[in-house]
């Protein structure tokens, strides 16, 4: 099943085009780390001829605990992302959590991402779409894929059809997520590209009490299943040392493991596209 093509700079997502990678550390830690990860992932993506969008959050507003590291904040975080954009030429994706953040974020971000817990917040969706930027909405862990049609309709009502929808797992009891891979063709049925978030899908929300857990061992399995199911892109949070990362460490892919996994996904995507 094909979808419309969404253009992000020179990158084309959906419409039968090659697999796109959205990747980077969960949260902006500092400029040195951001540039290091961006350049390293860019080199891997270039070797494999994979279009790459850099992802990192200036703020993580939905952390489990008040004491959890949230990032550098709007101003400082966007300054780092702007530096990454200038130094590497990469398009930037980052989360927005409130209407007040959007005007600042859009000055740097090529893609405004709506976090899963906020995917039904109508005013936030409309404000993001009215910027004309590409809007990527994570499917809420509490929603069926069919309900994402309502989300897409809200965005498209502004006249902006530069829309991406992302599958990232569904609550399965407490502190666990599962993936129903029917979600990918179902959401593609709305006419927009669908991204598979392989790292948040292995997250264990609140699984450590005051932080979320996860199990990165299963990222390759789920990523391959997502691509086989027709995903137009893969979202993976990547870090050189996830076990020391201040956010989402247990489910992030180790930078040293990225190239091997991405190469498999590219080959699988080629098979799927040839159909």
Secondary structure, DSSP 8 states (H G I E B T S, - for coil): -----EEETTEEESTT---EEEEE-SB---HHHHHHHHHHHHHHHHHTT-EEEEE-BS--TT-SSTTS---S-HHHHHHHHHHHHHHH--EEEEEE-SHHHHHHHTTT-SEEEE-GGGTT-HHHHHHHHHT-SEEEEE--TTS-GGGHHHHHHHHHTTT---EEEEE--EE-SSS-EE--THHHHHHHTTTSEEEEETTGGGEETTTTSSS-EE-GGGHHHHHHHHHHTT-SEEEEEEETTGGG-SSSGGGSEEHHHHHHHHHHHHHHHHHHHH-
